[in-house]
Amino acid sequence: MQPTETSPVGLKLTKQQDPFQYIITAVAKGTKADLAGLKVNDWLIKIENTDIRTAEFSEVSRDIRDLLTN
């Protein structure tokens, strides 16, 4: 697993290698992530119809931050 990262939108994300997926490991109550309906243990495999399973962790974090701050 790669390191987790806390983003300004109120979630922690971890990338797993087997199977390739991103898992939300924490969501702060009342944040944009919470208001968007993201939950702990949600699997992320696509962002806006783009498969993210093989994408770099930093790229996925940036895409989530961009979506939830705009």
N, CA, C and O atoms as a Tripos MOL2 file, in Angstrom:
@<TRIPOS>MOLECULE
protein
  280   279    70     0     0
PROTEIN
NO_CHARGES

@<TRIPOS>ATOM
      1 N           0.8270   -1.1900    0.0000 N.3       1 MET1
      2 CA          0.0000    0.0000    0.0000 C.3       1 MET1
      3 C           0.8680    1.2490    0.0000 C.2       1 MET1
      4 O           1.9640    1.2630    0.5600 O.2       1 MET1
      5 N           0.3640    2.2820   -0.6300 N.am      2 GLN2
      6 CA          1.0390    3.5690   -0.6050 C.3       2 GLN2
      7 C           0.5570    4.3570    0.6090 C.2       2 GLN2
      8 O          -0.4680    4.0170    1.1990 O.2       2 GLN2
      9 N           1.2710    5.3830    0.9780 N.am      3 PRO3
     10 CA          0.8650    6.1750    2.1420 C.3       3 PRO3
     11 C          -0.4730    6.8620    1.9270 C.2       3 PRO3
     12 O          -0.8650    7.1450    0.7950 O.2       3 PRO3
     13 N          -1.1610    7.1230    3.0140 N.am      4 THR4
     14 CA         -2.4300    7.8440    2.9240 C.3       4 THR4
     15 C          -2.1540    9.3360    2.9050 C.2       4 THR4
     16 O          -1.0670    9.7890    3.2620 O.2       4 THR4
     17 N          -3.1350   10.0710    2.4910 N.am      5 GLU5
     18 CA         -2.9920   11.5230    2.3950 C.3       5 GLU5
     19 C          -4.2980   12.1590    2.8370 C.2       5 GLU5
     20 O          -5.3700   11.7190    2.4210 O.2       5 GLU5
     21 N          -4.2280   13.1670    3.6550 N.am      6 THR6
     22 CA         -5.4180   13.9270    4.0340 C.3       6 THR6
     23 C          -5.5230   15.1050    3.0930 C.2       6 THR6
     24 O          -4.5780   15.8810    2.9530 O.2       6 THR6
     25 N          -6.6480   15.2400    2.4590 N.am      7 SER7
     26 CA         -6.8290   16.3430    1.5240 C.3       7 SER7
     27 C          -7.6560   17.4360    2.1680 C.2       7 SER7
     28 O          -8.3150   17.1950    3.1790 O.2       7 SER7
     29 N          -7.6350   18.6200    1.6070 N.am      8 PRO8
     30 CA         -8.4070   19.7290    2.1710 C.3       8 PRO8
     31 C          -9.9160   19.5220    2.0560 C.2       8 PRO8
     32 O         -10.6820   20.3210    2.5950 O.2       8 PRO8
     33 N         -10.3550   18.4870    1.3790 N.am      9 VAL9
     34 CA        -11.7920   18.2420    1.2530 C.3       9 VAL9
     35 C         -12.3120   17.2960    2.3250 C.2       9 VAL9
     36 O         -13.5030   16.9870    2.3430 O.2       9 VAL9
     37 N         -11.4430   16.8290    3.2210 N.am     10 GLY10
     38 CA        -11.8950   16.0810    4.3840 C.3      10 GLY10
     39 C         -11.9190   14.5830    4.2530 C.2      10 GLY10
     40 O         -12.7980   13.9400    4.8260 O.2      10 GLY10
     41 N         -10.9840   13.9950    3.5210 N.am     11 LEU11
     42 CA        -10.9390   12.5430    3.4510 C.3      11 LEU11
     43 C          -9.5130   12.0340    3.4230 C.2      11 LEU11
     44 O          -8.5770   12.7580    3.0830 O.2      11 LEU11
     45 N          -9.3690   10.7610    3.7920 N.am     12 LYS12
     46 CA         -8.0880   10.0740    3.6490 C.3      12 LYS12
     47 C          -8.2940    8.9600    2.6450 C.2      12 LYS12
     48 O          -9.3270    8.2900    2.6430 O.2      12 LYS12
     49 N          -7.3120    8.7710    1.8020 N.am     13 LEU13
     50 CA         -7.3970    7.8430    0.6870 C.3      13 LEU13
     51 C          -6.1820    6.9350    0.7000 C.2      13 LEU13
     52 O          -5.0670    7.3880    0.9600 O.2      13 LEU13
     53 N          -6.3920    5.6560    0.4220 N.am     14 THR14
     54 CA         -5.3010    4.6920    0.3570 C.3      14 THR14
     55 C          -5.4070    3.9310   -0.9550 C.2      14 THR14
     56 O          -6.5020    3.5730   -1.3880 O.2      14 THR14
     57 N          -4.2680    3.6860   -1.5800 N.am     15 LYS15
     58 CA         -4.2470    2.8920   -2.8070 C.3      15 LYS15
     59 C          -3.8220    1.4760   -2.4710 C.2      15 LYS15
     60 O          -2.7950    1.2620   -1.8270 O.2      15 LYS15
     61 N          -4.6190    0.5070   -2.9130 N.am     16 GLN16
     62 CA         -4.2730   -0.8950   -2.7540 C.3      16 GLN16
     63 C          -3.7670   -1.4400   -4.0690 C.2      16 GLN16
     64 O          -4.1990   -1.0080   -5.1370 O.2      16 GLN16
     65 N          -2.8570   -2.3850   -3.9930 N.am     17 GLN17
     66 CA         -2.2780   -2.9630   -5.2080 C.3      17 GLN17
     67 C          -3.0440   -4.1910   -5.6950 C.2      17 GLN17
     68 O          -3.0330   -4.4810   -6.8920 O.2      17 GLN17
     69 N          -3.6980   -4.9090   -4.8060 N.am     18 ASP18
     70 CA         -4.3720   -6.1410   -5.2090 C.3      18 ASP18
     71 C          -5.7200   -6.2420   -4.5370 C.2      18 ASP18
     72 O          -5.7580   -6.5340   -3.3420 O.2      18 ASP18
     73 N          -6.8140   -6.0250   -5.2070 N.am     19 PRO19
     74 CA         -6.8870   -5.5370   -6.5810 C.3      19 PRO19
     75 C          -6.5990   -4.0410   -6.6180 C.2      19 PRO19
     76 O          -6.6990   -3.3540   -5.6010 O.2      19 PRO19
     77 N          -6.2390   -3.5430   -7.8080 N.am     20 PHE20
     78 CA         -5.9780   -2.1130   -7.9500 C.3      20 PHE20
     79 C          -7.2500   -1.3390   -7.6500 C.2      20 PHE20
     80 O          -8.2530   -1.4680   -8.3500 O.2      20 PHE20
     81 N          -7.1930   -0.5450   -6.6130 N.am     21 GLN21
     82 CA         -8.3310    0.2940   -6.2590 C.3      21 GLN21
     83 C          -7.8870    1.3100   -5.2250 C.2      21 GLN21
     84 O          -6.8620    1.1380   -4.5650 O.2      21 GLN21
     85 N          -8.6540    2.3520   -5.0920 N.am     22 TYR22
     86 CA         -8.4530    3.3480   -4.0480 C.3      22 TYR22
     87 C          -9.5730    3.1680   -3.0410 C.2      22 TYR22
     88 O         -10.7290    2.9760   -3.4200 O.2      22 TYR22
     89 N          -9.2370    3.2290   -1.7640 N.am     23 ILE23
     90 CA        -10.2150    3.0460   -0.7030 C.3      23 ILE23
     91 C         -10.2100    4.2770    0.1890 C.2      23 ILE23
     92 O          -9.1500    4.7720    0.5750 O.2      23 ILE23
     93 N         -11.3910    4.7640    0.5090 N.am     24 ILE24
     94 CA        -11.5080    5.8820    1.4430 C.3      24 ILE24
     95 C         -11.4020    5.3130    2.8490 C.2      24 ILE24
     96 O         -12.1740    4.4350    3.2320 O.2      24 ILE24
     97 N         -10.4380    5.8190    3.6150 N.am     25 THR25
     98 CA        -10.1940    5.2930    4.9570 C.3      25 THR25
     99 C         -10.6930    6.2240    6.0580 C.2      25 THR25
    100 O         -10.7630    5.8130    7.2160 O.2      25 THR25
    101 N         -11.0400    7.4600    5.7280 N.am     26 ALA26
    102 CA        -11.6010    8.3910    6.7140 C.3      26 ALA26
    103 C         -12.3210    9.5140    5.9870 C.2      26 ALA26
    104 O         -11.8800    9.9800    4.9360 O.2      26 ALA26
    105 N         -13.4320    9.9360    6.5630 N.am     27 VAL27
    106 CA        -14.1780   11.0860    6.0490 C.3      27 VAL27
    107 C         -14.5530   11.9500    7.2450 C.2      27 VAL27
    108 O         -15.2090   11.4800    8.1750 O.2      27 VAL27
    109 N         -14.1410   13.1970    7.2220 N.am     28 ALA28
    110 CA        -14.4620   14.1160    8.3150 C.3      28 ALA28
    111 C         -15.8970   14.6240    8.1610 C.2      28 ALA28
    112 O         -16.3110   15.0440    7.0810 O.2      28 ALA28
    113 N         -16.6280   14.5750    9.2460 N.am     29 LYS29
    114 CA        -18.0370   14.9740    9.2440 C.3      29 LYS29
    115 C         -18.1840   16.4570    8.8790 C.2      29 LYS29
    116 O         -17.4460   17.3120    9.3680 O.2      29 LYS29
    117 N         -19.1490   16.7280    8.0140 N.am     30 GLY30
    118 CA        -19.4570   18.0990    7.6270 C.3      30 GLY30
    119 C         -18.5530   18.6780    6.5490 C.2      30 GLY30
    120 O         -18.7250   19.8360    6.1680 O.2      30 GLY30
    121 N         -17.5990   17.9080    6.0480 N.am     31 THR31
    122 CA        -16.6960   18.3950    5.0000 C.3      31 THR31
    123 C         -17.3200   18.1850    3.6250 C.2      31 THR31
    124 O         -18.3820   17.5760    3.5010 O.2      31 THR31
    125 N         -16.6590   18.6860    2.6080 N.am     32 LYS32
    126 CA        -17.1670   18.5090    1.2450 C.3      32 LYS32
    127 C         -17.2470   17.0410    0.8650 C.2      32 LYS32
    128 O         -18.1690   16.6380    0.1560 O.2      32 LYS32
    129 N         -16.2950   16.2340    1.3250 N.am     33 ALA33
    130 CA        -16.3290   14.7990    1.0350 C.3      33 ALA33
    131 C         -17.5620   14.1560    1.6650 C.2      33 ALA33
    132 O         -18.2390   13.3450    1.0330 O.2      33 ALA33
    133 N         -17.8450   14.5180    2.9010 N.am     34 ASP34
    134 CA        -19.0150   14.0080    3.6060 C.3      34 ASP34
    135 C         -20.2950   14.4500    2.9010 C.2      34 ASP34
    136 O         -21.1980   13.6450    2.6690 O.2      34 ASP34
    137 N         -20.3620   15.7260    2.5670 N.am     35 LEU35
    138 CA        -21.5490   16.2600    1.8920 C.3      35 LEU35
    139 C         -21.7430   15.6470    0.5010 C.2      35 LEU35
    140 O         -22.8660   15.5700    0.0030 O.2      35 LEU35
    141 N         -20.6500   15.2140   -0.1190 N.am     36 ALA36
    142 CA        -20.7370   14.5610   -1.4320 C.3      36 ALA36
    143 C         -21.1920   13.1120   -1.3070 C.2      36 ALA36
    144 O         -21.4550   12.4520   -2.3120 O.2      36 ALA36
    145 N         -21.2850   12.6160   -0.0650 N.am     37 GLY37
    146 CA        -21.7720   11.2530    0.1460 C.3      37 GLY37
    147 C         -20.6940   10.1900    0.2030 C.2      37 GLY37
    148 O         -21.0030    8.9980    0.2030 O.2      37 GLY37
    149 N         -19.4260   10.6010    0.2530 N.am     38 LEU38
    150 CA        -18.3490    9.6130    0.3460 C.3      38 LEU38
    151 C         -18.3190    9.0170    1.7400 C.2      38 LEU38
    152 O         -18.5140    9.7190    2.7320 O.2      38 LEU38
    153 N         -18.0720    7.7110    1.8070 N.am     39 LYS39
    154 CA        -18.0950    6.9790    3.0690 C.3      39 LYS39
    155 C         -16.8060    6.1860    3.2430 C.2      39 LYS39
    156 O         -16.1500    5.8220    2.2670 O.2      39 LYS39
    157 N         -16.4520    5.9240    4.5010 N.am     40 VAL40
    158 CA        -15.3070    5.0670    4.7990 C.3      40 VAL40
    159 C         -15.5500    3.6990    4.1670 C.2      40 VAL40
    160 O         -16.6600    3.1680    4.2090 O.2      40 VAL40
    161 N         -14.5060    3.1480    3.5900 N.am     41 ASN41
    162 CA        -14.4950    1.8580    2.8850 C.3      41 ASN41
    163 C         -15.1010    1.9080    1.4850 C.2      41 ASN41
    164 O         -15.2070    0.8700    0.8320 O.2      41 ASN41
    165 N         -15.5010    3.0830    1.0080 N.am     42 ASP42
    166 CA        -15.9120    3.1920   -0.3990 C.3      42 ASP42
    167 C         -14.7050    2.8970   -1.2750 C.2      42 ASP42
    168 O         -13.5880    3.3150   -0.9680 O.2      42 ASP42
    169 N         -14.9320    2.1800   -2.3600 N.am     43 TRP43
    170 CA        -13.8920    1.9140   -3.3490 C.3      43 TRP43
    171 C         -14.0510    2.9160   -4.4700 C.2      43 TRP43
    172 O         -15.1550    3.1350   -4.9700 O.2      43 TRP43
    173 N         -12.9600    3.5160   -4.8580 N.am     44 LEU44
    174 CA        -12.9770    4.4200   -6.0080 C.3      44 LEU44
    175 C         -12.2450    3.7340   -7.1480 C.2      44 LEU44
    176 O         -11.0730    3.3790   -7.0210 O.2      44 LEU44
    177 N         -12.9330    3.5520   -8.2510 N.am     45 ILE45
    178 CA        -12.2960    2.9650   -9.4240 C.3      45 ILE45
    179 C         -12.3850    3.8860  -10.6380 C.2      45 ILE45
    180 O         -11.6590    3.7070  -11.6170 O.2      45 ILE45
    181 N         -13.2920    4.8840  -10.5660 N.am     46 LYS46
    182 CA        -13.4340    5.8560  -11.6540 C.3      46 LYS46
    183 C         -13.7020    7.2360  -11.0790 C.2      46 LYS46
    184 O         -14.3440    7.3860  -10.0390 O.2      46 LYS46
    185 N         -13.1960    8.2360  -11.7820 N.am     47 ILE47
    186 CA        -13.5390    9.6320  -11.5150 C.3      47 ILE47
    187 C         -13.9800   10.2130  -12.8400 C.2      47 ILE47
    188 O         -13.2130   10.2660  -13.8010 O.2      47 ILE47
    189 N         -15.2380   10.6500  -12.8780 N.am     48 GLU48
    190 CA        -15.8010   11.2200  -14.0990 C.3      48 GLU48
    191 C         -15.5950   10.3080  -15.3040 C.2      48 GLU48
    192 O         -15.1340   10.7590  -16.3530 O.2      48 GLU48
    193 N         -15.9300    9.0400  -15.1600 N.am     49 ASN49
    194 CA        -15.8360    8.0170  -16.2040 C.3      49 ASN49
    195 C         -14.4170    7.6850  -16.6480 C.2      49 ASN49
    196 O         -14.2290    7.0670  -17.6960 O.2      49 ASN49
    197 N         -13.4220    8.0830  -15.8720 N.am     50 THR50
    198 CA        -12.0320    7.7380  -16.1620 C.3      50 THR50
    199 C         -11.5640    6.7160  -15.1400 C.2      50 THR50
    200 O         -11.6100    6.9740  -13.9370 O.2      50 THR50
    201 N         -11.1160    5.5620  -15.6070 N.am     51 ASP51
    202 CA        -10.6120    4.5130  -14.7150 C.3      51 ASP51
    203 C          -9.3500    5.0150  -14.0150 C.2      51 ASP51
    204 O          -8.4020    5.4470  -14.6710 O.2      51 ASP51
    205 N          -9.3400    4.9560  -12.6880 N.am     52 ILE52
    206 CA         -8.2100    5.4810  -11.9210 C.3      52 ILE52
    207 C          -7.3800    4.3880  -11.2540 C.2      52 ILE52
    208 O          -6.4370    4.6920  -10.5230 O.2      52 ILE52
    209 N          -7.7140    3.1320  -11.4930 N.am     53 ARG53
    210 CA         -7.0500    2.0480  -10.7630 C.3      53 ARG53
    211 C          -5.5460    1.9890  -10.9790 C.2      53 ARG53
    212 O          -4.8220    1.5460  -10.0870 O.2      53 ARG53
    213 N          -5.0570    2.4170  -12.1240 N.am     54 THR54
    214 CA         -3.6170    2.3850  -12.3580 C.3      54 THR54
    215 C          -2.9970    3.7920  -12.3320 C.2      54 THR54
    216 O          -1.8130    3.9630  -12.6230 O.2      54 THR54
    217 N          -3.8080    4.7850  -11.9810 N.am     55 ALA55
    218 CA         -3.3170    6.1630  -11.9260 C.3      55 ALA55
    219 C          -2.4420    6.3730  -10.6950 C.2      55 ALA55
    220 O          -2.5830    5.6740   -9.6920 O.2      55 ALA55
    221 N          -1.5470    7.3340  -10.7820 N.am     56 GLU56
    222 CA         -0.6830    7.6870   -9.6580 C.3      56 GLU56
    223 C          -1.5140    8.2830   -8.5210 C.2      56 GLU56
    224 O          -2.5060    8.9770   -8.7430 O.2      56 GLU56
    225 N          -1.0770    7.9900   -7.3040 N.am     57 PHE57
    226 CA         -1.7700    8.4660   -6.1090 C.3      57 PHE57
    227 C          -1.9260    9.9870   -6.1240 C.2      57 PHE57
    228 O          -3.0030   10.4990   -5.8180 O.2      57 PHE57
    229 N          -0.8770   10.7010   -6.4740 N.am     58 SER58
    230 CA         -0.9170   12.1670   -6.4710 C.3      58 SER58
    231 C          -1.9240   12.6980   -7.4860 C.2      58 SER58
    232 O          -2.5840   13.7080   -7.2410 O.2      58 SER58
    233 N          -2.0400   12.0230   -8.6160 N.am     59 GLU59
    234 CA         -2.9870   12.4410   -9.6540 C.3      59 GLU59
    235 C          -4.4310   12.2580   -9.1790 C.2      59 GLU59
    236 O          -5.2720   13.1350   -9.3770 O.2      59 GLU59
    237 N          -4.7080   11.1240   -8.5560 N.am     60 VAL60
    238 CA         -6.0570   10.8470   -8.0440 C.3      60 VAL60
    239 C          -6.4120   11.8340   -6.9410 C.2      60 VAL60
    240 O          -7.5230   12.3630   -6.9130 O.2      60 VAL60
    241 N          -5.4790   12.0830   -6.0370 N.am     61 SER61
    242 CA         -5.7170   13.0480   -4.9620 C.3      61 SER61
    243 C          -6.0400   14.4270   -5.5280 C.2      61 SER61
    244 O          -6.9570   15.1030   -5.0600 O.2      61 SER61
    245 N          -5.2840   14.8310   -6.5300 N.am     62 ARG62
    246 CA         -5.5150   16.1370   -7.1640 C.3      62 ARG62
    247 C          -6.8910   16.1870   -7.8300 C.2      62 ARG62
    248 O          -7.6020   17.1850   -7.7070 O.2      62 ARG62
    249 N          -7.2690   15.1180   -8.5360 N.am     63 ASP63
    250 CA         -8.5580   15.0860   -9.2190 C.3      63 ASP63
    251 C          -9.7240   15.1740   -8.2210 C.2      63 ASP63
    252 O         -10.7070   15.8750   -8.4630 O.2      63 ASP63
    253 N          -9.6040   14.4660   -7.1200 N.am     64 ILE64
    254 CA        -10.6500   14.5150   -6.0880 C.3      64 ILE64
    255 C         -10.7290   15.9200   -5.4940 C.2      64 ILE64
    256 O         -11.8150   16.4790   -5.3470 O.2      64 ILE64
    257 N          -9.5840   16.4770   -5.1590 N.am     65 ARG65
    258 CA         -9.5400   17.8200   -4.5890 C.3      65 ARG65
    259 C         -10.1650   18.8190   -5.5680 C.2      65 ARG65
    260 O         -10.9540   19.6720   -5.1600 O.2      65 ARG65
    261 N          -9.8180   18.7200   -6.8550 N.am     66 ASP66
    262 CA        -10.3720   19.6370   -7.8650 C.3      66 ASP66
    263 C         -11.8780   19.4990   -7.9770 C.2      66 ASP66
    264 O         -12.5860   20.5030   -8.0540 O.2      66 ASP66
    265 N         -12.3780   18.2770   -7.9870 N.am     67 LEU67
    266 CA        -13.8240   18.0610   -8.1060 C.3      67 LEU67
    267 C         -14.5890   18.5890   -6.9050 C.2      67 LEU67
    268 O         -15.6580   19.1800   -7.0520 O.2      67 LEU67
    269 N         -14.0420   18.3740   -5.7200 N.am     68 LEU68
    270 CA        -14.7740   18.7540   -4.5190 C.3      68 LEU68
    271 C         -14.5490   20.2070   -4.0860 C.2      68 LEU68
    272 O         -15.2020   20.6790   -3.1550 O.2      68 LEU68
    273 N         -13.6500   20.9050   -4.7370 N.am     69 THR69
    274 CA        -13.4550   22.3180   -4.3830 C.3      69 THR69
    275 C         -14.0200   23.2530   -5.4510 C.2      69 THR69
    276 O         -14.0390   24.4680   -5.2540 O.2      69 THR69
    277 N         -14.4730   22.7170   -6.5570 N.am     70 ASN70
    278 CA        -15.0650   23.5490   -7.6110 C.3      70 ASN70
    279 C         -16.5630   23.4140   -7.6350 C.2      70 ASN70
    280 O         -17.2270   24.0440   -8.4580 O.2      70 ASN70
@<TRIPOS>BOND
     1     1     2 1
     2     2     3 1
     3     3     4 2
     4     3     5 am
     5     5     6 1
     6     6     7 1
     7     7     8 2
     8     7     9 am
     9     9    10 1
    10    10    11 1
    11    11    12 2
    12    11    13 am
    13    13    14 1
    14    14    15 1
    15    15    16 2
    16    15    17 am
    17    17    18 1
    18    18    19 1
    19    19    20 2
    20    19    21 am
    21    21    22 1
    22    22    23 1
    23    23    24 2
    24    23    25 am
    25    25    26 1
    26    26    27 1
    27    27    28 2
    28    27    29 am
    29    29    30 1
    30    30    31 1
    31    31    32 2
    32    31    33 am
    33    33    34 1
    34    34    35 1
    35    35    36 2
    36    35    37 am
    37    37    38 1
    38    38    39 1
    39    39    40 2
    40    39    41 am
    41    41    42 1
    42    42    43 1
    43    43    44 2
    44    43    45 am
    45    45    46 1
    46    46    47 1
    47    47    48 2
    48    47    49 am
    49    49    50 1
    50    50    51 1
    51    51    52 2
    52    51    53 am
    53    53    54 1
    54    54    55 1
    55    55    56 2
    56    55    57 am
    57    57    58 1
    58    58    59 1
    59    59    60 2
    60    59    61 am
    61    61    62 1
    62    62    63 1
    63    63    64 2
    64    63    65 am
    65    65    66 1
    66    66    67 1
    67    67    68 2
    68    67    69 am
    69    69    70 1
    70    70    71 1
    71    71    72 2
    72    71    73 am
    73    73    74 1
    74    74    75 1
    75    75    76 2
    76    75    77 am
    77    77    78 1
    78    78    79 1
    79    79    80 2
    80    79    81 am
    81    81    82 1
    82    82    83 1
    83    83    84 2
    84    83    85 am
    85    85    86 1
    86    86    87 1
    87    87    88 2
    88    87    89 am
    89    89    90 1
    90    90    91 1
    91    91    92 2
    92    91    93 am
    93    93    94 1
    94    94    95 1
    95    95    96 2
    96    95    97 am
    97    97    98 1
    98    98    99 1
    99    99   100 2
   100    99   101 am
   101   101   102 1
   102   102   103 1
   103   103   104 2
   104   103   105 am
   105   105   106 1
   106   106   107 1
   107   107   108 2
   108   107   109 am
   109   109   110 1
   110   110   111 1
   111   111   112 2
   112   111   113 am
   113   113   114 1
   114   114   115 1
   115   115   116 2
   116   115   117 am
   117   117   118 1
   118   118   119 1
   119   119   120 2
   120   119   121 am
   121   121   122 1
   122   122   123 1
   123   123   124 2
   124   123   125 am
   125   125   126 1
   126   126   127 1
   127   127   128 2
   128   127   129 am
   129   129   130 1
   130   130   131 1
   131   131   132 2
   132   131   133 am
   133   133   134 1
   134   134   135 1
   135   135   136 2
   136   135   137 am
   137   137   138 1
   138   138   139 1
   139   139   140 2
   140   139   141 am
   141   141   142 1
   142   142   143 1
   143   143   144 2
   144   143   145 am
   145   145   146 1
   146   146   147 1
   147   147   148 2
   148   147   149 am
   149   149   150 1
   150   150   151 1
   151   151   152 2
   152   151   153 am
   153   153   154 1
   154   154   155 1
   155   155   156 2
   156   155   157 am
   157   157   158 1
   158   158   159 1
   159   159   160 2
   160   159   161 am
   161   161   162 1
   162   162   163 1
   163   163   164 2
   164   163   165 am
   165   165   166 1
   166   166   167 1
   167   167   168 2
   168   167   169 am
   169   169   170 1
   170   170   171 1
   171   171   172 2
   172   171   173 am
   173   173   174 1
   174   174   175 1
   175   175   176 2
   176   175   177 am
   177   177   178 1
   178   178   179 1
   179   179   180 2
   180   179   181 am
   181   181   182 1
   182   182   183 1
   183   183   184 2
   184   183   185 am
   185   185   186 1
   186   186   187 1
   187   187   188 2
   188   187   189 am
   189   189   190 1
   190   190   191 1
   191   191   192 2
   192   191   193 am
   193   193   194 1
   194   194   195 1
   195   195   196 2
   196   195   197 am
   197   197   198 1
   198   198   199 1
   199   199   200 2
   200   199   201 am
   201   201   202 1
   202   202   203 1
   203   203   204 2
   204   203   205 am
   205   205   206 1
   206   206   207 1
   207   207   208 2
   208   207   209 am
   209   209   210 1
   210   210   211 1
   211   211   212 2
   212   211   213 am
   213   213   214 1
   214   214   215 1
   215   215   216 2
   216   215   217 am
   217   217   218 1
   218   218   219 1
   219   219   220 2
   220   219   221 am
   221   221   222 1
   222   222   223 1
   223   223   224 2
   224   223   225 am
   225   225   226 1
   226   226   227 1
   227   227   228 2
   228   227   229 am
   229   229   230 1
   230   230   231 1
   231   231   232 2
   232   231   233 am
   233   233   234 1
   234   234   235 1
   235   235   236 2
   236   235   237 am
   237   237   238 1
   238   238   239 1
   239   239   240 2
   240   239   241 am
   241   241   242 1
   242   242   243 1
   243   243   244 2
   244   243   245 am
   245   245   246 1
   246   246   247 1
   247   247   248 2
   248   247   249 am
   249   249   250 1
   250   250   251 1
   251   251   252 2
   252   251   253 am
   253   253   254 1
   254   254   255 1
   255   255   256 2
   256   255   257 am
   257   257   258 1
   258   258   259 1
   259   259   260 2
   260   259   261 am
   261   261   262 1
   262   262   263 1
   263   263   264 2
   264   263   265 am
   265   265   266 1
   266   266   267 1
   267   267   268 2
   268   267   269 am
   269   269   270 1
   270   270   271 1
   271   271   272 2
   272   271   273 am
   273   273   274 1
   274   274   275 1
   275   275   276 2
   276   275   277 am
   277   277   278 1
   278   278   279 1
   279   279   280 2
@<TRIPOS>SUBSTRUCTURE
     1 MET1         2 RESIDUE 1 A MET
     2 GLN2         6 RESIDUE 1 A GLN
     3 PRO3        10 RESIDUE 1 A PRO
     4 THR4        14 RESIDUE 1 A THR
     5 GLU5        18 RESIDUE 1 A GLU
     6 THR6        22 RESIDUE 1 A THR
     7 SER7        26 RESIDUE 1 A SER
     8 PRO8        30 RESIDUE 1 A PRO
     9 VAL9        34 RESIDUE 1 A VAL
    10 GLY10       38 RESIDUE 1 A GLY
    11 LEU11       42 RESIDUE 1 A LEU
    12 LYS12       46 RESIDUE 1 A LYS
    13 LEU13       50 RESIDUE 1 A LEU
    14 THR14       54 RESIDUE 1 A THR
    15 LYS15       58 RESIDUE 1 A LYS
    16 GLN16       62 RESIDUE 1 A GLN
    17 GLN17       66 RESIDUE 1 A GLN
    18 ASP18       70 RESIDUE 1 A ASP
    19 PRO19       74 RESIDUE 1 A PRO
    20 PHE20       78 RESIDUE 1 A PHE
    21 GLN21       82 RESIDUE 1 A GLN
    22 TYR22       86 RESIDUE 1 A TYR
    23 ILE23       90 RESIDUE 1 A ILE
    24 ILE24       94 RESIDUE 1 A ILE
    25 THR25       98 RESIDUE 1 A THR
    26 ALA26      102 RESIDUE 1 A ALA
    27 VAL27      106 RESIDUE 1 A VAL
    28 ALA28      110 RESIDUE 1 A ALA
    29 LYS29      114 RESIDUE 1 A LYS
    30 GLY30      118 RESIDUE 1 A GLY
    31 THR31      122 RESIDUE 1 A THR
    32 LYS32      126 RESIDUE 1 A LYS
    33 ALA33      130 RESIDUE 1 A ALA
    34 ASP34      134 RESIDUE 1 A ASP
    35 LEU35      138 RESIDUE 1 A LEU
    36 ALA36      142 RESIDUE 1 A ALA
    37 GLY37      146 RESIDUE 1 A GLY
    38 LEU38      150 RESIDUE 1 A LEU
    39 LYS39      154 RESIDUE 1 A LYS
    40 VAL40      158 RESIDUE 1 A VAL
    41 ASN41      162 RESIDUE 1 A ASN
    42 ASP42      166 RESIDUE 1 A ASP
    43 TRP43      170 RESIDUE 1 A TRP
    44 LEU44      174 RESIDUE 1 A LEU
    45 ILE45      178 RESIDUE 1 A ILE
    46 LYS46      182 RESIDUE 1 A LYS
    47 ILE47      186 RESIDUE 1 A ILE
    48 GLU48      190 RESIDUE 1 A GLU
    49 ASN49      194 RESIDUE 1 A ASN
    50 THR50      198 RESIDUE 1 A THR
    51 ASP51      202 RESIDUE 1 A ASP
    52 ILE52      206 RESIDUE 1 A ILE
    53 ARG53      210 RESIDUE 1 A ARG
    54 THR54      214 RESIDUE 1 A THR
    55 ALA55      218 RESIDUE 1 A ALA
    56 GLU56      222 RESIDUE 1 A GLU
    57 PHE57      226 RESIDUE 1 A PHE
    58 SER58      230 RESIDUE 1 A SER
    59 GLU59      234 RESIDUE 1 A GLU
    60 VAL60      238 RESIDUE 1 A VAL
    61 SER61      242 RESIDUE 1 A SER
    62 ARG62      246 RESIDUE 1 A ARG
    63 ASP63      250 RESIDUE 1 A ASP
    64 ILE64      254 RESIDUE 1 A ILE
    65 ARG65      258 RESIDUE 1 A ARG
    66 ASP66      262 RESIDUE 1 A ASP
    67 LEU67      266 RESIDUE 1 A LEU
    68 LEU68      270 RESIDUE 1 A LEU
    69 THR69      274 RESIDUE 1 A THR
    70 ASN70      278 RESIDUE 1 A ASN
